Amino acid sequence: MEIKLNGEWTAFPDGATVADVLDAAGGQRPGIAVAVDGVVVRRADWATTAVPKGAVLDVLTAVQGG
């Protein structure tokens, strides 16, 4: 299946979870947030949240400052 990961179309196996996508993209790191189709997914749910075909997945890094 194809998903849009941080603006780029990328292929993943059907049934891939948020955790699977993060692992393939370089690992799960502290200080990141993930949104699937604009909805934030709680870290506790990454391993059980399937990413649907054609989804837009945004991985955001927390930045401190003002």
CHARMM internal coordinates of N, CA and C (Angstrom, degrees):
IC EDIT
DIST 1 N 1 CA 1.4501
DIST 1 CA 1 C 1.5135
ANGL 1 N 1 CA 1 C 109.02
DIST 1 C 2 N 1.3107
ANGL 1 CA 1 C 2 N 116.58
DIHE 1 N 1 CA 1 C 2 N 155.96
DIST 2 N 2 CA 1.4597
ANGL 1 C 2 N 2 CA 122.36
DIHE 1 CA 1 C 2 N 2 CA 178.01
DIST 2 CA 2 C 1.5324
ANGL 2 N 2 CA 2 C 109.19
DIHE 1 C 2 N 2 CA 2 C -108.20
DIST 2 C 3 N 1.3256
ANGL 2 CA 2 C 3 N 115.45
DIHE 2 N 2 CA 2 C 3 N 136.19
DIST 3 N 3 CA 1.4656
ANGL 2 C 3 N 3 CA 121.27
DIHE 2 CA 2 C 3 N 3 CA 172.04
DIST 3 CA 3 C 1.5179
ANGL 3 N 3 CA 3 C 107.94
DIHE 2 C 3 N 3 CA 3 C -131.94
DIST 3 C 4 N 1.2987
ANGL 3 CA 3 C 4 N 116.41
DIHE 3 N 3 CA 3 C 4 N 159.12
DIST 4 N 4 CA 1.4635
ANGL 3 C 4 N 4 CA 121.09
DIHE 3 CA 3 C 4 N 4 CA 177.61
DIST 4 CA 4 C 1.5175
ANGL 4 N 4 CA 4 C 107.19
DIHE 3 C 4 N 4 CA 4 C -98.67
DIST 4 C 5 N 1.3256
ANGL 4 CA 4 C 5 N 116.45
DIHE 4 N 4 CA 4 C 5 N 107.11
DIST 5 N 5 CA 1.4578
ANGL 4 C 5 N 5 CA 122.89
DIHE 4 CA 4 C 5 N 5 CA -177.85
DIST 5 CA 5 C 1.5206
ANGL 5 N 5 CA 5 C 108.71
DIHE 4 C 5 N 5 CA 5 C -104.78
DIST 5 C 6 N 1.3210
ANGL 5 CA 5 C 6 N 115.77
DIHE 5 N 5 CA 5 C 6 N 112.32
DIST 6 N 6 CA 1.4719
ANGL 5 C 6 N 6 CA 121.30
DIHE 5 CA 5 C 6 N 6 CA -178.53
DIST 6 CA 6 C 1.5253
ANGL 6 N 6 CA 6 C 112.23
DIHE 5 C 6 N 6 CA 6 C 49.25
DIST 6 C 7 N 1.3357
ANGL 6 CA 6 C 7 N 114.69
DIHE 6 N 6 CA 6 C 7 N 43.87
DIST 7 N 7 CA 1.4624
ANGL 6 C 7 N 7 CA 120.08
DIHE 6 CA 6 C 7 N 7 CA 174.00
DIST 7 CA 7 C 1.5140
ANGL 7 N 7 CA 7 C 116.30
DIHE 6 C 7 N 7 CA 7 C 90.13
DIST 7 C 8 N 1.3265
ANGL 7 CA 7 C 8 N 118.29
DIHE 7 N 7 CA 7 C 8 N -4.05
DIST 8 N 8 CA 1.4674
ANGL 7 C 8 N 8 CA 121.00
DIHE 7 CA 7 C 8 N 8 CA -178.85
DIST 8 CA 8 C 1.5171
ANGL 8 N 8 CA 8 C 110.51
DIHE 7 C 8 N 8 CA 8 C -121.92
DIST 8 C 9 N 1.3376
ANGL 8 CA 8 C 9 N 116.46
DIHE 8 N 8 CA 8 C 9 N 131.99
DIST 9 N 9 CA 1.4586
ANGL 8 C 9 N 9 CA 120.59
DIHE 8 CA 8 C 9 N 9 CA 177.20
DIST 9 CA 9 C 1.5133
ANGL 9 N 9 CA 9 C 109.42
DIHE 8 C 9 N 9 CA 9 C -69.13
DIST 9 C 10 N 1.3272
ANGL 9 CA 9 C 10 N 116.16
DIHE 9 N 9 CA 9 C 10 N 130.08
DIST 10 N 10 CA 1.4557
ANGL 9 C 10 N 10 CA 123.06
DIHE 9 CA 9 C 10 N 10 CA -175.66
DIST 10 CA 10 C 1.5207
ANGL 10 N 10 CA 10 C 109.05
DIHE 9 C 10 N 10 CA 10 C -139.19
DIST 10 C 11 N 1.3407
ANGL 10 CA 10 C 11 N 116.55
DIHE 10 N 10 CA 10 C 11 N 143.06
DIST 11 N 11 CA 1.4615
ANGL 10 C 11 N 11 CA 121.39
DIHE 10 CA 10 C 11 N 11 CA 179.69
DIST 11 CA 11 C 1.5261
ANGL 11 N 11 CA 11 C 110.88
DIHE 10 C 11 N 11 CA 11 C -91.32
DIST 11 C 12 N 1.3368
ANGL 11 CA 11 C 12 N 115.06
DIHE 11 N 11 CA 11 C 12 N 136.40
DIST 12 N 12 CA 1.4589
ANGL 11 C 12 N 12 CA 122.76
DIHE 11 CA 11 C 12 N 12 CA 175.59
DIST 12 CA 12 C 1.5179
ANGL 12 N 12 CA 12 C 108.05
DIHE 11 C 12 N 12 CA 12 C -138.59
DIST 12 C 13 N 1.3289
ANGL 12 CA 12 C 13 N 117.74
DIHE 12 N 12 CA 12 C 13 N 157.17
DIST 13 N 13 CA 1.4650
ANGL 12 C 13 N 13 CA 119.79
DIHE 12 CA 12 C 13 N 13 CA 177.09
DIST 13 CA 13 C 1.5316
ANGL 13 N 13 CA 13 C 111.34
DIHE 12 C 13 N 13 CA 13 C -64.76
DIST 13 C 14 N 1.3199
ANGL 13 CA 13 C 14 N 116.39
DIHE 13 N 13 CA 13 C 14 N 148.70
DIST 14 N 14 CA 1.4619
ANGL 13 C 14 N 14 CA 120.35
DIHE 13 CA 13 C 14 N 14 CA 174.76
DIST 14 CA 14 C 1.5275
ANGL 14 N 14 CA 14 C 108.92
DIHE 13 C 14 N 14 CA 14 C -56.59
DIST 14 C 15 N 1.3208
ANGL 14 CA 14 C 15 N 116.09
DIHE 14 N 14 CA 14 C 15 N 140.96
DIST 15 N 15 CA 1.4592
ANGL 14 C 15 N 15 CA 120.94
DIHE 14 CA 14 C 15 N 15 CA 178.73
DIST 15 CA 15 C 1.5132
ANGL 15 N 15 CA 15 C 114.57
DIHE 14 C 15 N 15 CA 15 C 83.52
DIST 15 C 16 N 1.3340
ANGL 15 CA 15 C 16 N 117.60
DIHE 15 N 15 CA 15 C 16 N 5.64
DIST 16 N 16 CA 1.4702
ANGL 15 C 16 N 16 CA 120.34
DIHE 15 CA 15 C 16 N 16 CA 179.71
DIST 16 CA 16 C 1.5259
ANGL 16 N 16 CA 16 C 109.54
DIHE 15 C 16 N 16 CA 16 C -61.77
DIST 16 C 17 N 1.3254
ANGL 16 CA 16 C 17 N 115.16
DIHE 16 N 16 CA 16 C 17 N 141.34
DIST 17 N 17 CA 1.4613
ANGL 16 C 17 N 17 CA 120.93
DIHE 16 CA 16 C 17 N 17 CA 177.39
DIST 17 CA 17 C 1.5274
ANGL 17 N 17 CA 17 C 109.71
DIHE 16 C 17 N 17 CA 17 C -96.55
DIST 17 C 18 N 1.3086
ANGL 17 CA 17 C 18 N 115.91
DIHE 17 N 17 CA 17 C 18 N 170.91
DIST 18 N 18 CA 1.4648
ANGL 17 C 18 N 18 CA 120.58
DIHE 17 CA 17 C 18 N 18 CA 175.17
DIST 18 CA 18 C 1.5298
ANGL 18 N 18 CA 18 C 109.59
DIHE 17 C 18 N 18 CA 18 C -56.44
DIST 18 C 19 N 1.3301
ANGL 18 CA 18 C 19 N 117.67
DIHE 18 N 18 CA 18 C 19 N -43.34
DIST 19 N 19 CA 1.4701
ANGL 18 C 19 N 19 CA 121.25
DIHE 18 CA 18 C 19 N 19 CA 179.54
DIST 19 CA 19 C 1.5273
ANGL 19 N 19 CA 19 C 111.06
DIHE 18 C 19 N 19 CA 19 C -61.95
DIST 19 C 20 N 1.3419
ANGL 19 CA 19 C 20 N 117.92
DIHE 19 N 19 CA 19 C 20 N -39.80
DIST 20 N 20 CA 1.4700
ANGL 19 C 20 N 20 CA 121.44
DIHE 19 CA 19 C 20 N 20 CA 178.02
DIST 20 CA 20 C 1.5216
ANGL 20 N 20 CA 20 C 110.78
DIHE 19 C 20 N 20 CA 20 C -61.44
DIST 20 C 21 N 1.3148
ANGL 20 CA 20 C 21 N 116.36
DIHE 20 N 20 CA 20 C 21 N -44.12
DIST 21 N 21 CA 1.4685
ANGL 20 C 21 N 21 CA 120.93
DIHE 20 CA 20 C 21 N 21 CA -179.46
DIST 21 CA 21 C 1.5247
ANGL 21 N 21 CA 21 C 110.20
DIHE 20 C 21 N 21 CA 21 C -64.12
DIST 21 C 22 N 1.3327
ANGL 21 CA 21 C 22 N 116.68
DIHE 21 N 21 CA 21 C 22 N -44.62
DIST 22 N 22 CA 1.4677
ANGL 21 C 22 N 22 CA 119.84
DIHE 21 CA 21 C 22 N 22 CA 179.59
DIST 22 CA 22 C 1.5200
ANGL 22 N 22 CA 22 C 111.63
DIHE 21 C 22 N 22 CA 22 C -63.92
DIST 22 C 23 N 1.3339
ANGL 22 CA 22 C 23 N 117.56
DIHE 22 N 22 CA 22 C 23 N -40.91
DIST 23 N 23 CA 1.4629
ANGL 22 C 23 N 23 CA 120.83
DIHE 22 CA 22 C 23 N 23 CA 178.09
DIST 23 CA 23 C 1.5289
ANGL 23 N 23 CA 23 C 110.70
DIHE 22 C 23 N 23 CA 23 C -60.53
DIST 23 C 24 N 1.3190
ANGL 23 CA 23 C 24 N 117.06
DIHE 23 N 23 CA 23 C 24 N -43.53
DIST 24 N 24 CA 1.4636
ANGL 23 C 24 N 24 CA 121.66
DIHE 23 CA 23 C 24 N 24 CA -179.36
DIST 24 CA 24 C 1.5267
ANGL 24 N 24 CA 24 C 111.75
DIHE 23 C 24 N 24 CA 24 C -69.09
DIST 24 C 25 N 1.3276
ANGL 24 CA 24 C 25 N 116.14
DIHE 24 N 24 CA 24 C 25 N -26.93
DIST 25 N 25 CA 1.4634
ANGL 24 C 25 N 25 CA 120.63
DIHE 24 CA 24 C 25 N 25 CA -177.70
DIST 25 CA 25 C 1.5240
ANGL 25 N 25 CA 25 C 112.75
DIHE 24 C 25 N 25 CA 25 C -90.91
DIST 25 C 26 N 1.3181
ANGL 25 CA 25 C 26 N 117.66
DIHE 25 N 25 CA 25 C 26 N 8.47
DIST 26 N 26 CA 1.4553
ANGL 25 C 26 N 26 CA 118.81
DIHE 25 CA 25 C 26 N 26 CA 176.95
DIST 26 CA 26 C 1.5068
ANGL 26 N 26 CA 26 C 114.53
DIHE 25 C 26 N 26 CA 26 C 122.13
DIST 26 C 27 N 1.3000
ANGL 26 CA 26 C 27 N 117.77
DIHE 26 N 26 CA 26 C 27 N 8.50
DIST 27 N 27 CA 1.4596
ANGL 26 C 27 N 27 CA 120.11
DIHE 26 CA 26 C 27 N 27 CA 174.84
DIST 27 CA 27 C 1.5021
ANGL 27 N 27 CA 27 C 114.26
DIHE 26 C 27 N 27 CA 27 C 97.85
DIST 27 C 28 N 1.3068
ANGL 27 CA 27 C 28 N 114.41
DIHE 27 N 27 CA 27 C 28 N 158.21
DIST 28 N 28 CA 1.4575
ANGL 27 C 28 N 28 CA 121.74
DIHE 27 CA 27 C 28 N 28 CA 178.84
DIST 28 CA 28 C 1.5259
ANGL 28 N 28 CA 28 C 108.10
DIHE 27 C 28 N 28 CA 28 C -84.99
DIST 28 C 29 N 1.3190
ANGL 28 CA 28 C 29 N 115.52
DIHE 28 N 28 CA 28 C 29 N 124.61
DIST 29 N 29 CA 1.4591
ANGL 28 C 29 N 29 CA 120.42
DIHE 28 CA 28 C 29 N 29 CA -176.87
DIST 29 CA 29 C 1.5225
ANGL 29 N 29 CA 29 C 110.38
DIHE 28 C 29 N 29 CA 29 C -117.17
DIST 29 C 30 N 1.3214
ANGL 29 CA 29 C 30 N 115.71
DIHE 29 N 29 CA 29 C 30 N 152.19
DIST 30 N 30 CA 1.4687
ANGL 29 C 30 N 30 CA 117.67
DIHE 29 CA 29 C 30 N 30 CA 173.63
DIST 30 CA 30 C 1.5249
ANGL 30 N 30 CA 30 C 109.58
DIHE 29 C 30 N 30 CA 30 C -67.89
DIST 30 C 31 N 1.2944
ANGL 30 CA 30 C 31 N 116.71
DIHE 30 N 30 CA 30 C 31 N 153.84
DIST 31 N 31 CA 1.4584
ANGL 30 C 31 N 31 CA 120.71
DIHE 30 CA 30 C 31 N 31 CA 175.29
DIST 31 CA 31 C 1.5085
ANGL 31 N 31 CA 31 C 114.63
DIHE 30 C 31 N 31 CA 31 C 81.57
DIST 31 C 32 N 1.3407
ANGL 31 CA 31 C 32 N 118.40
DIHE 31 N 31 CA 31 C 32 N 18.47
DIST 32 N 32 CA 1.4554
ANGL 31 C 32 N 32 CA 119.54
DIHE 31 CA 31 C 32 N 32 CA 176.54
DIST 32 CA 32 C 1.5177
ANGL 32 N 32 CA 32 C 109.91
DIHE 31 C 32 N 32 CA 32 C -118.04
DIST 32 C 33 N 1.3058
ANGL 32 CA 32 C 33 N 114.63
DIHE 32 N 32 CA 32 C 33 N 156.13
DIST 33 N 33 CA 1.4575
ANGL 32 C 33 N 33 CA 122.51
DIHE 32 CA 32 C 33 N 33 CA 173.54
DIST 33 CA 33 C 1.5200
ANGL 33 N 33 CA 33 C 107.07
DIHE 32 C 33 N 33 CA 33 C -126.34
DIST 33 C 34 N 1.3275
ANGL 33 CA 33 C 34 N 115.57
DIHE 33 N 33 CA 33 C 34 N 151.23
DIST 34 N 34 CA 1.4616
ANGL 33 C 34 N 34 CA 120.66
DIHE 33 CA 33 C 34 N 34 CA -178.27
DIST 34 CA 34 C 1.5177
ANGL 34 N 34 CA 34 C 108.91
DIHE 33 C 34 N 34 CA 34 C -127.22
DIST 34 C 35 N 1.3317
ANGL 34 CA 34 C 35 N 115.76
DIHE 34 N 34 CA 34 C 35 N 134.52
DIST 35 N 35 CA 1.4561
ANGL 34 C 35 N 35 CA 121.83
DIHE 34 CA 34 C 35 N 35 CA 174.15
DIST 35 CA 35 C 1.5225
ANGL 35 N 35 CA 35 C 108.59
DIHE 34 C 35 N 35 CA 35 C -123.18
DIST 35 C 36 N 1.3249
ANGL 35 CA 35 C 36 N 116.16
DIHE 35 N 35 CA 35 C 36 N 135.36
DIST 36 N 36 CA 1.4573
ANGL 35 C 36 N 36 CA 122.26
DIHE 35 CA 35 C 36 N 36 CA 175.04
DIST 36 CA 36 C 1.5227
ANGL 36 N 36 CA 36 C 106.66
DIHE 35 C 36 N 36 CA 36 C -113.12
DIST 36 C 37 N 1.3252
ANGL 36 CA 36 C 37 N 115.80
DIHE 36 N 36 CA 36 C 37 N 118.79
DIST 37 N 37 CA 1.4690
ANGL 36 C 37 N 37 CA 121.82
DIHE 36 CA 36 C 37 N 37 CA -177.06
DIST 37 CA 37 C 1.5245
ANGL 37 N 37 CA 37 C 111.39
DIHE 36 C 37 N 37 CA 37 C 52.02
DIST 37 C 38 N 1.3360
ANGL 37 CA 37 C 38 N 115.70
DIHE 37 N 37 CA 37 C 38 N 40.33
DIST 38 N 38 CA 1.4602
ANGL 37 C 38 N 38 CA 121.42
DIHE 37 CA 37 C 38 N 38 CA 174.96
DIST 38 CA 38 C 1.5123
ANGL 38 N 38 CA 38 C 115.68
DIHE 37 C 38 N 38 CA 38 C 83.76
DIST 38 C 39 N 1.3309
ANGL 38 CA 38 C 39 N 117.60
DIHE 38 N 38 CA 38 C 39 N 0.88
DIST 39 N 39 CA 1.4655
ANGL 38 C 39 N 39 CA 121.14
DIHE 38 CA 38 C 39 N 39 CA -179.70
DIST 39 CA 39 C 1.5297
ANGL 39 N 39 CA 39 C 108.69
DIHE 38 C 39 N 39 CA 39 C -110.14
DIST 39 C 40 N 1.3228
ANGL 39 CA 39 C 40 N 116.92
DIHE 39 N 39 CA 39 C 40 N 123.19
DIST 40 N 40 CA 1.4596
ANGL 39 C 40 N 40 CA 121.27
DIHE 39 CA 39 C 40 N 40 CA -179.61
DIST 40 CA 40 C 1.5268
ANGL 40 N 40 CA 40 C 109.85
DIHE 39 C 40 N 40 CA 40 C -67.03
DIST 40 C 41 N 1.3300
ANGL 40 CA 40 C 41 N 114.96
DIHE 40 N 40 CA 40 C 41 N 134.36
DIST 41 N 41 CA 1.4652
ANGL 40 C 41 N 41 CA 121.44
DIHE 40 CA 40 C 41 N 41 CA 178.48
DIST 41 CA 41 C 1.5269
ANGL 41 N 41 CA 41 C 107.59
DIHE 40 C 41 N 41 CA 41 C -105.19
DIST 41 C 42 N 1.3306
ANGL 41 CA 41 C 42 N 116.52
DIHE 41 N 41 CA 41 C 42 N 125.38
DIST 42 N 42 CA 1.4624
ANGL 41 C 42 N 42 CA 120.45
DIHE 41 CA 41 C 42 N 42 CA 179.71
DIST 42 CA 42 C 1.5293
ANGL 42 N 42 CA 42 C 109.77
DIHE 41 C 42 N 42 CA 42 C -63.62
DIST 42 C 43 N 1.3173
ANGL 42 CA 42 C 43 N 115.81
DIHE 42 N 42 CA 42 C 43 N 142.71
DIST 43 N 43 CA 1.4680
ANGL 42 C 43 N 43 CA 121.46
DIHE 42 CA 42 C 43 N 43 CA 179.85
DIST 43 CA 43 C 1.5367
ANGL 43 N 43 CA 43 C 111.33
DIHE 42 C 43 N 43 CA 43 C -53.14
DIST 43 C 44 N 1.3104
ANGL 43 CA 43 C 44 N 117.35
DIHE 43 N 43 CA 43 C 44 N -38.28
DIST 44 N 44 CA 1.4679
ANGL 43 C 44 N 44 CA 121.39
DIHE 43 CA 43 C 44 N 44 CA -179.43
DIST 44 CA 44 C 1.5333
ANGL 44 N 44 CA 44 C 111.88
DIHE 43 C 44 N 44 CA 44 C -63.84
DIST 44 C 45 N 1.3337
ANGL 44 CA 44 C 45 N 117.12
DIHE 44 N 44 CA 44 C 45 N -19.16
DIST 45 N 45 CA 1.4586
ANGL 44 C 45 N 45 CA 121.34
DIHE 44 CA 44 C 45 N 45 CA -177.85
DIST 45 CA 45 C 1.5288
ANGL 45 N 45 CA 45 C 114.00
DIHE 44 C 45 N 45 CA 45 C -101.94
DIST 45 C 46 N 1.3181
ANGL 45 CA 45 C 46 N 118.69
DIHE 45 N 45 CA 45 C 46 N -0.79
DIST 46 N 46 CA 1.4633
ANGL 45 C 46 N 46 CA 121.11
DIHE 45 CA 45 C 46 N 46 CA -176.66
DIST 46 CA 46 C 1.5260
ANGL 46 N 46 CA 46 C 112.62
DIHE 45 C 46 N 46 CA 46 C -57.48
DIST 46 C 47 N 1.3206
ANGL 46 CA 46 C 47 N 117.23
DIHE 46 N 46 CA 46 C 47 N -41.77
DIST 47 N 47 CA 1.4701
ANGL 46 C 47 N 47 CA 120.64
DIHE 46 CA 46 C 47 N 47 CA -175.64
DIST 47 CA 47 C 1.5241
ANGL 47 N 47 CA 47 C 112.91
DIHE 46 C 47 N 47 CA 47 C -72.58
DIST 47 C 48 N 1.3174
ANGL 47 CA 47 C 48 N 117.74
DIHE 47 N 47 CA 47 C 48 N -17.78
DIST 48 N 48 CA 1.4631
ANGL 47 C 48 N 48 CA 120.39
DIHE 47 CA 47 C 48 N 48 CA -176.48
DIST 48 CA 48 C 1.5250
ANGL 48 N 48 CA 48 C 113.68
DIHE 47 C 48 N 48 CA 48 C -114.76
DIST 48 C 49 N 1.3345
ANGL 48 CA 48 C 49 N 117.34
DIHE 48 N 48 CA 48 C 49 N -2.42
DIST 49 N 49 CA 1.4584
ANGL 48 C 49 N 49 CA 120.55
DIHE 48 CA 48 C 49 N 49 CA -179.35
DIST 49 CA 49 C 1.5199
ANGL 49 N 49 CA 49 C 109.79
DIHE 48 C 49 N 49 CA 49 C -94.23
DIST 49 C 50 N 1.3406
ANGL 49 CA 49 C 50 N 115.60
DIHE 49 N 49 CA 49 C 50 N 110.66
DIST 50 N 50 CA 1.4628
ANGL 49 C 50 N 50 CA 120.90
DIHE 49 CA 49 C 50 N 50 CA 178.00
DIST 50 CA 50 C 1.5284
ANGL 50 N 50 CA 50 C 109.07
DIHE 49 C 50 N 50 CA 50 C -74.84
DIST 50 C 51 N 1.3240
ANGL 50 CA 50 C 51 N 115.48
DIHE 50 N 50 CA 50 C 51 N 142.65
DIST 51 N 51 CA 1.4562
ANGL 50 C 51 N 51 CA 121.56
DIHE 50 CA 50 C 51 N 51 CA 177.16
DIST 51 CA 51 C 1.5275
ANGL 51 N 51 CA 51 C 107.22
DIHE 50 C 51 N 51 CA 51 C -96.66
DIST 51 C 52 N 1.3323
ANGL 51 CA 51 C 52 N 118.01
DIHE 51 N 51 CA 51 C 52 N 118.54
DIST 52 N 52 CA 1.4550
ANGL 51 C 52 N 52 CA 119.62
DIHE 51 CA 51 C 52 N 52 CA -177.73
DIST 52 CA 52 C 1.5303
ANGL 52 N 52 CA 52 C 112.69
DIHE 51 C 52 N 52 CA 52 C -74.65
DIST 52 C 53 N 1.3153
ANGL 52 CA 52 C 53 N 115.65
DIHE 52 N 52 CA 52 C 53 N 153.47
DIST 53 N 53 CA 1.4646
ANGL 52 C 53 N 53 CA 121.96
DIHE 52 CA 52 C 53 N 53 CA 176.59
DIST 53 CA 53 C 1.5241
ANGL 53 N 53 CA 53 C 109.58
DIHE 52 C 53 N 53 CA 53 C -54.07
DIST 53 C 54 N 1.3329
ANGL 53 CA 53 C 54 N 116.54
DIHE 53 N 53 CA 53 C 54 N 133.20
DIST 54 N 54 CA 1.4534
ANGL 53 C 54 N 54 CA 121.67
DIHE 53 CA 53 C 54 N 54 CA 178.30
DIST 54 CA 54 C 1.5136
ANGL 54 N 54 CA 54 C 114.77
DIHE 53 C 54 N 54 CA 54 C 81.76
DIST 54 C 55 N 1.3326
ANGL 54 CA 54 C 55 N 117.48
DIHE 54 N 54 CA 54 C 55 N 3.48
DIST 55 N 55 CA 1.4656
ANGL 54 C 55 N 55 CA 120.69
DIHE 54 CA 54 C 55 N 55 CA -178.23
DIST 55 CA 55 C 1.5259
ANGL 55 N 55 CA 55 C 111.24
DIHE 54 C 55 N 55 CA 55 C -68.43
DIST 55 C 56 N 1.3104
ANGL 55 CA 55 C 56 N 114.75
DIHE 55 N 55 CA 55 C 56 N 155.92
DIST 56 N 56 CA 1.4613
ANGL 55 C 56 N 56 CA 121.92
DIHE 55 CA 55 C 56 N 56 CA 172.38
DIST 56 CA 56 C 1.5135
ANGL 56 N 56 CA 56 C 106.62
DIHE 55 C 56 N 56 CA 56 C -105.44
DIST 56 C 57 N 1.3360
ANGL 56 CA 56 C 57 N 115.99
DIHE 56 N 56 CA 56 C 57 N 116.86
DIST 57 N 57 CA 1.4613
ANGL 56 C 57 N 57 CA 121.70
DIHE 56 CA 56 C 57 N 57 CA -178.21
DIST 57 CA 57 C 1.5196
ANGL 57 N 57 CA 57 C 108.17
DIHE 56 C 57 N 57 CA 57 C -114.36
DIST 57 C 58 N 1.3262
ANGL 57 CA 57 C 58 N 116.08
DIHE 57 N 57 CA 57 C 58 N 120.70
DIST 58 N 58 CA 1.4624
ANGL 57 C 58 N 58 CA 122.06
DIHE 57 CA 57 C 58 N 58 CA 179.15
DIST 58 CA 58 C 1.5177
ANGL 58 N 58 CA 58 C 109.21
DIHE 57 C 58 N 58 CA 58 C -111.13
DIST 58 C 59 N 1.3306
ANGL 58 CA 58 C 59 N 115.79
DIHE 58 N 58 CA 58 C 59 N 127.50
DIST 59 N 59 CA 1.4618
ANGL 58 C 59 N 59 CA 122.25
DIHE 58 CA 58 C 59 N 59 CA 175.66
DIST 59 CA 59 C 1.5257
ANGL 59 N 59 CA 59 C 105.93
DIHE 58 C 59 N 59 CA 59 C -107.88
DIST 59 C 60 N 1.3218
ANGL 59 CA 59 C 60 N 115.52
DIHE 59 N 59 CA 59 C 60 N 119.61
DIST 60 N 60 CA 1.4571
ANGL 59 C 60 N 60 CA 122.08
DIHE 59 CA 59 C 60 N 60 CA -175.85
DIST 60 CA 60 C 1.5046
ANGL 60 N 60 CA 60 C 110.65
DIHE 59 C 60 N 60 CA 60 C -115.79
DIST 60 C 61 N 1.3184
ANGL 60 CA 60 C 61 N 116.64
DIHE 60 N 60 CA 60 C 61 N 138.84
DIST 61 N 61 CA 1.4563
ANGL 60 C 61 N 61 CA 122.27
DIHE 60 CA 60 C 61 N 61 CA 178.04
DIST 61 CA 61 C 1.5183
ANGL 61 N 61 CA 61 C 109.27
DIHE 60 C 61 N 61 CA 61 C -101.52
DIST 61 C 62 N 1.3260
ANGL 61 CA 61 C 62 N 115.86
DIHE 61 N 61 CA 61 C 62 N 131.74
DIST 62 N 62 CA 1.4632
ANGL 61 C 62 N 62 CA 120.58
DIHE 61 CA 61 C 62 N 62 CA 177.08
DIST 62 CA 62 C 1.5185
ANGL 62 N 62 CA 62 C 109.42
DIHE 61 C 62 N 62 CA 62 C -68.27
DIST 62 C 63 N 1.3281
ANGL 62 CA 62 C 63 N 115.76
DIHE 62 N 62 CA 62 C 63 N 136.33
DIST 63 N 63 CA 1.4486
ANGL 62 C 63 N 63 CA 121.11
DIHE 62 CA 62 C 63 N 63 CA 179.69
DIST 63 CA 63 C 1.5229
ANGL 63 N 63 CA 63 C 107.39
DIHE 62 C 63 N 63 CA 63 C -129.66
DIST 63 C 64 N 1.3267
ANGL 63 CA 63 C 64 N 115.28
DIHE 63 N 63 CA 63 C 64 N 132.83
DIST 64 N 64 CA 1.4563
ANGL 63 C 64 N 64 CA 120.37
DIHE 63 CA 63 C 64 N 64 CA 179.78
DIST 64 CA 64 C 1.5205
ANGL 64 N 64 CA 64 C 109.46
DIHE 63 C 64 N 64 CA 64 C -94.33
DIST 64 C 65 N 1.2760
ANGL 64 CA 64 C 65 N 116.50
DIHE 64 N 64 CA 64 C 65 N 145.10
DIST 65 N 65 CA 1.4535
ANGL 64 C 65 N 65 CA 119.54
DIHE 64 CA 64 C 65 N 65 CA 177.01
DIST 65 CA 65 C 1.5146
ANGL 65 N 65 CA 65 C 111.21
DIHE 64 C 65 N 65 CA 65 C 145.04
DIST 65 C 66 N 1.2838
ANGL 65 CA 65 C 66 N 116.36
DIHE 65 N 65 CA 65 C 66 N -175.12
DIST 66 N 66 CA 1.4529
ANGL 65 C 66 N 66 CA 118.57
DIHE 65 CA 65 C 66 N 66 CA -177.25
DIST 66 CA 66 C 1.4164
ANGL 66 N 66 CA 66 C 112.34
DIHE 65 C 66 N 66 CA 66 C -146.11
END
COOR INIT
IC SEED 1 N 1 CA 1 C
IC BUILD
